[in-house]
Amino acid sequence: MTEQATQFFLQMAVILLACRWVGALARRLGQPQVVGEMIAGVLLGPSLLGWIWPQATELVFTRESRGILYAGAQLGVGLYMFLVGLEFRTDHFRARARSAVSVSLAGMAVPFALGALLVLWLRHVPGIFSPNLRYFEGALFMGASIAITAFPMLARIISERGLAGTSLGTLALSAGAIDDAAAWALLAVVLSTFGASQPMEIGDLRIGAEIVAIGGAILYGLVVLTLGRKVLANFGRRAEKEGEVTQPALATILALFCLAAWYADTIGVHAVFGGFILGIAMPRGVLAADLKRKLQPMCVVFLLPMFFTFSGLNTHLGLLVSPSLILVGLAVLVASVVGKGVACWAAARLNGEDNATALAVGTLMNARGLMELIIINIGLERGIIGESLFSILVMMAIVTTLMTSPVFEAVYGRKKRSQPELPVLPSDA
């Protein structure tokens, strides 16, 4: 145990320095910090460091020490999704509901249709999907992977460009929030049905695992978003009175987060769902702002780099040198850009948006970022996808995220709008 702890400190020094350096380089090139950290995670894995200097990977990221790295990565991504839920705002929907619903429907329907077509082909490519995966599960997983949007990154770009409260800002935020909520819900269905062969026994009663997962998730969502909201309102009132989240309140909220993550994992979905729903239910105002101020630095600076690196250790770009997998990678990338970016642009145009705004919406919705990495890591962890498809989807996430800032500047620029702004909580990821 002492040896694993010693190894953990060495790992963290390497991870933090690599993420900071590559992240700083990304910022110099006009990219968000998170893009650099995603790339840093891949560079620390077998795709680069393990390829040019295998001994270094074996020395730093020993198999015996990866358990601690995995636990830290899960804590980081779970806490991050709690913060994403904390920023999830329903007030954006009211202003541009019709256009937002149209854009989000297009941004879901087309990716799921293309994902279903891709799975017809990819099911017969060795190493792509689990042989036990049913067609509808593969179609839902691919659809969710293509349909997901880097919502926190989208919010950050809109905030940094001064577009909060504008036609573009409100439309993109609303559509992105609807898309991501639907994608996560469908992923929960996949997780609840895939490999769910062991029933739960309560006395003489045997309950199917699918029923436990889906029913448990629905029950959790209903309870937390109704009764839970009323209970959590007490934390909000106390924070307003104190002007901050006190240490006892912070400890209680973190304990609730851990219980939510434990429950979601126990019923057969994933820990991130528990944290995300709890974040949505938390009161806004002083409580939300202070929770973000206190939790985000540790989450983004220390814990998330562990997740990026753990993802990178599972990414083998060397697997993609075969012509067949290169073709698969190009097909997935084209389907992702067309299914998300082009579909959202077309829907915005059909709803009367000018071409510059529609192109900007399509560009912002096309970014996958960290949200994609979370989905595909869950898929790899649960055995839904193989390492080849995992590596392909990592590259798709990086490419579509890298495209966002330069394409957005090209099609929309830093236009100033005179409309009043709604405050948007910016995010580092």
BALUMBA-212340 format. One line per 5 residues: for each residue x, y, z of C-alpha. Coordinates in steps of 0.001 Angstrom, whole numbers, plus 500000, padded with zeros to 6 digits. Layout:
BEGIN
X/Y/Z  ...
This chain:
BEGIN
500000/500000/500000  502853/502378/500821  504407/501638/497435  501122/502442/495652  500816/505731/497544
504401/506652/496605  503677/505804/492967  500515/507918/493072  502466/511056/494003  504868/510514/491085
501931/509961/488723  500209/513133/489844  503356/515231/489391  503736/513961/485812  500020/514347/485037
499658/517869/486427  502796/519180/484722  501887/517609/481375  498324/518952/481483  499494/522446/482478
502164/522635/479772  500059/521223/476936  497068/523229/478156  499124/526438/478126  500266/525673/474582
496655/525120/473540  495667/528503/474986  498479/530181/473031  496993/528635/469887  493546/530009/470718
492128/526748/472073  490483/526170/475478  492665/524748/478248  490570/521570/478307  491548/520744/474712
495219/520751/475679  494508/518575/478704  492607/516066/476576  495585/515868/474224  498024/515631/477151
496168/512570/478418  496595/510866/475029  500291/511843/474869  500967/510204/478246  499466/506923/477066
500692/504251/474666  499963/506450/471658  503107/508557/472232  505030/508180/475515  504430/504440/475641
505494/504186/472001  508716/506197/472082  509721/505347/475678  507869/502257/476961  510007/502075/480105
508741/505480/481240  505111/504374/481037  505871/501170/482918  507783/503137/485565  505175/505850/486165
501837/504187/485362  502305/500715/486801  499330/498381/486622  499301/498017/490393  498871/501778/490883
496167/502339/488283  493438/501440/490757  494089/504636/492711  494229/506614/489463  490897/505120/488392
489233/506002/491705  490484/509589/491499  489328/509833/487877  485830/508656/488800  485652/511134/491672
486778/513929/489358  484320/513186/486572  481460/512619/489027  482121/515924/490785  482463/517636/487416
479037/516381/486351  477643/517663/489655  479007/521122/488716  477529/520787/485205  474152/520049/486781
474641/523073/489026  474909/525271/485897  471927/523693/484155  469407/526507/483819  465796/526306/482660
465402/530061/482161  467129/529844/478771  464324/527710/477367  461537/530228/477767  463063/532880/475516
463785/530696/472465  461807/527539/473150  460570/526838/469609  463912/527314/467846  465807/525537/470622
463551/522481/470471  463836/522367/466663  467628/522614/466736  467960/520061/469519  465588/517618/467796
467621/517882/464590  470814/517523/466630  469480/514276/468084  467432/512728/465263  470125/512924/462576
472987/511628/464775  470838/508722/465970  469830/507861/462405  473462/507974/461253  474556/506061/464343
472009/503330/463583  473322/503061/460015  476938/502946/461196  476198/500139/463644  474789/497974/460827
478316/498050/459381  480461/498325/462512  478906/495287/464216  480783/493152/461704  484158/494872/462217
486227/492911/464785  487071/494686/468036  484583/497540/467621  481655/496398/469778  481147/493712/472365
479919/490493/470707  477119/490412/473299  475808/493849/472294  472344/493920/470794  471737/496092/467741
469461/498626/469430  471993/499043/472278  474786/499736/469788  472588/502157/467848  471627/504061/471012
475246/504203/472198  476574/505477/468849  473715/507947/468603  474434/509308/472081  478163/509514/471318
477542/511532/468159  474709/513639/469611  476460/514789/472799  477547/518444/473018  480314/519967/475139
477724/522038/477003  480080/523612/479598  482538/524573/476858  479672/525998/474813  478626/528100/477820
482180/529320/478304  482585/530426/474661  479272/532278/474791  480238/533996/478046  483752/534937/476873
482425/536376/473591  479853/538509/475404  476984/536651/473730  475018/535683/476831  471383/536765/476466
471715/537313/472706  469768/535404/470076  472731/533114/469426  473670/532624/473061  470185/531764/474268
469465/529472/471317  472743/527548/471604  472540/527129/475379  468920/525958/475245  469490/523480/472420
472712/522176/473985  471058/521580/477345  468137/519668/475780  470508/517588/473643  472755/516580/476502
469867/515718/478818  468406/513430/476128  471779/511849/475321  472462/511051/478975  468967/509618/479415
469419/507298/476421  472868/506268/477622  471279/505333/480944  468895/503052/479014  471851/501355/477283
473693/500862/480572  470585/499484/482242  469970/496873/479536  473460/495853/478374  474674/492734/480151
471843/492981/482657  471376/489245/483105  471598/488892/486885  468269/489594/488598  468005/491138/492037
466545/488886/494703  464488/490367/497550  463250/487414/499566  461336/485233/497131  460924/488105/494667
463248/488192/491635  463454/491545/489832  465180/491897/486439  468301/494062/486381  466853/496232/483606
463811/497038/485756  466042/497820/488737  468200/500188/486692  465504/502012/484731  462977/502069/487572
465628/503074/490086  466878/505895/487864  463366/507250/487261  462530/507031/490960  465771/508787/491894
465168/511593/489393  461574/512128/490525  462426/512134/494234  465500/514381/493944  463886/516890/491565
460682/517189/493620  460999/516354/497323  464773/516689/497202  464526/520238/495855  462397/521264/498823
464862/519755/501304  467873/521258/499535  466194/524673/499577  467181/524870/503248  470843/524909/502197
470050/527737/499804  468339/529845/502444  471180/529284/504901  473764/530242/502269  471846/533436/501468
471770/534294/505170  475468/533505/505783  476649/534930/502470  478522/531691/501726  478396/527905/502016
479658/527079/505493  482031/524150/506084  479362/521959/507775  477000/522592/504849  479766/521841/502327
480571/518565/504094  476880/517570/504059  476471/518432/500370  479582/516418/499458  478228/513495/501500
474952/513753/499546  476951/513784/496298  478787/510599/497332  475493/508917/498275  473968/509951/494929
476961/508555/493032  476880/505343/495069  473164/504850/494468  473426/505438/490700  476308/502971/490424
474547/500408/492609  471356/500293/490533  473352/499691/487336  473628/503119/485686  476749/505208/486338
477890/507400/489214  477917/510505/487005  474121/510391/486681  473671/510646/490430  475897/513712/490669
474347/515377/487611  470754/515095/488859  471746/516275/492343  473438/519324/490795  470278/520209/488860
468242/520035/492072  470530/522340/494080  469228/525890/494754  470732/528658/492648  472034/531981/493925
474706/532223/496627  474747/528464/497187  475448/527523/493557  477986/530300/493035  479913/529514/496229
479855/525749/495619  481345/526334/492208  483954/528717/493609  485043/526209/496245  484801/522950/494298
485697/523795/490714  489420/524609/491192  490153/521273/492881  487963/519394/490414  489310/521019/487236
492957/521476/488228  493630/518297/490207  490982/515620/489645  490010/515954/485968  493618/515577/484714
493507/512113/486313  490489/511335/484148  492169/512630/480982  495235/510517/481694  493229/507393/482503
491434/507885/479164  494789/508368/477428  496158/505139/478914  493271/503317/477197  493744/505112/473860
495834/503175/471342  496122/505254/468190  498501/502640/466823  495471/500390/466392  494113/502778/463773
496874/502327/461192  495025/499576/459349  493093/500779/456263  489826/499311/457557  490004/501230/460853
491110/504434/459118  487956/504113/457018  485881/503554/460172  487461/506614/461802  486718/508833/458788
483140/507542/458619  482569/508267/462324  484070/511757/461989  481980/512634/458922  478819/511257/460550
479557/513287/463685  480104/516584/461863  477174/516116/459477  474869/514634/462083  475453/517404/464595
476924/520523/463013  475160/520472/459658  471841/519257/461088  471765/522014/463726  472714/524653/461130
469874/523510/458832  467337/523491/461674  468342/527005/462749  467989/528266/459173  464551/526679/458839
463523/528544/461991  464388/531903/460455  467893/532486/461853  470336/534375/459636  473133/532315/458090
475891/533601/460410  473876/532738/463533  472875/529330/462144  476486/528492/461258  477619/529574/464723
474957/527382/466363  476022/524390/464275  479679/525008/465124  479077/525283/468873  476812/522235/468966
479410/520179/467060  482002/520361/469880  482170/517176/472006  484915/517952/474536  484978/516279/477926
481352/515142/477693  482296/512740/474891  485199/511328/476888  482859/510646/479798  480418/508715/477610
483015/506580/475846  484919/505828/479052  481666/504492/480484  481205/502427/477320  484719/500970/477547
484438/500346/481293  481159/498453/480856  482485/496449/477897  480081/497978/475361  482867/499072/472991
486369/497813/472280  489669/499700/472363  489561/500381/468610  486236/502223/468693  487266/503922/471952
490398/505314/470260  488397/506398/467206  485867/508254/469370  488655/509915/471387  490100/511277/468140
486632/512397/467013  486150/514244/470317  489513/516014/469983  489034/516944/466304  485495/518298/466706
486542/520258/469807  489632/521674/468072  487414/522820/465191  485094/524857/467365  487036/528034/468193
488600/528711/464740  485428/527855/462825  483307/529938/465204  485612/532928/464675  485487/532422/460910
481697/532213/460617  480620/534595/463374  483582/536563/464721  483458/538661/467862  480208/540438/467042
478869/542825/469638  475203/542708/470449  473169/545389/472163  470674/542982/473739  470702/542658/477544
472780/539788/478867  471712/536923/481081  474557/535912/483406  476109/532597/482391  478439/530731/484720
481613/530117/482667  483311/526736/482859  486882/525560/482386  485795/522408/480648
